[in-house]
Amino acid sequence: MDMGILEKYVEDYLDNYSDYKSYWNYEDGCTLIGCELLYDATGKEGYYEFIKNYLDNRVDSKGEIETLNIAEFNIDSINSGRVLFDVFKRTGDERYKKAIESVMYQLKVHPRTLEGNFWHKGRYPYQVWLDGLYMAQPFYAMYAAEFGDGKQVEDIVSQFENVRKHMFSEDHQLYYHGYDETKTMNWADSETGASPNFWARSIGWYLMALADVIEVLSSKDYPQNQKLVDIFKEAVEGVMKYQDKNTGMWYQVMGFEGKEGNYLETSATLMFAYAILKGVRLGCIPEGHKELAVKAFENTLDKYFVEEDGQSKLTGICIMAGLNGIVPFNGDRNGSYEYYISEEVGADDPKGVGPLFMAYSEIIRLNKGGEK
């Protein structure tokens, strides 16, 4: 694909961007984090300005985020807080530091499983989803590195280790989407508590969480980081076994490649490409995986980047998927294969475009000579 077309898409997407939700949310955070990584890779001020303008509409003069509802205990609410760190460093404006502390306060009071992992949300008590590792742990690691201590780093590593213990399938070398500590949900195995299938985007969230946390902690030489590197390597090797040989992409439900209804999915593929490319750059992942990640990136754009009415669109994105909680949500989210392939597929959703920006930032670095 012509990178000039991609550049124009990125520019147009940001110029016409509408907030995903009226309140503080993780979807906008995906776009913001993508912009931050593109800014780091290119130095183009427009990316930083996009982030700062977004935050200035959310963070008031006292440093409060009015639309951050801590009482919901929604782990997704942590994700956007990541971009506050860089803006605080660049401006020195204390209101951004106060906003960081308000997001961190949610983590301090957020309910946990008996083993110490953050619940996914208040409506999902004692549940851990792979998605939630991405939503909380990179922010938590950034906070620990800047303002915290080694005990917080130990907490972060312990949460990843618990996920490895309860959600990794030795037979498939993949991670299940969710885990219910009570083992009572209709999707939870009565013995293990794990959900029944391997949803690609959930594993994508997990790989990105590992890559991002490893990068943060490696900058401070935390010895516990090696445990995460080992988990990351194992997870990547498992994922690579399921890469489609022709396209380099990954299917919506892994382990059912070629089954009727399954499809090559955009967001997960771009997440994998980003995490693997970053892992190679950080020296965690074998160099030989770089070409396969680039193939995944390029072929996703070739397959799902389309022109409609003179406008480019990124298609093939699963709009939403989850698991049942204590309150019914959009029917029976029972973790079955049939459920995952039934969810809406759309275009230009931040859950796909954000990872596009992230993966593109690594491609730019690679083209510059693999700069750190």
Secondary structure by P-SEA (a helix, b strand, c coil): ccaaaaaaaaaaaaaacccccccccaaaaaaaaaaaaaaaacccaaaaaaaaaaaaacccccccccccccccccccccccccaaaaaaaacccaaaaaaaaaaaaaaaaccccccccccccccccccccaaaaaacaaaaaaaaaccccaaaaaaaaaaaaaaaaccccccccccccccccccccccccccccccccccaaaaaaaaaaaaaaaaaaaaacccaaaaaaaaaaaaaaaaaaaccccccccccccccccccccccccaaaaaaaaaaaaaaaaccccccaaaaaaaaaaaaaacccccccccccccccccbbbbbccccccccccccaaaaaaccccccccaaaaaaaaaaaaaaaaaacccc
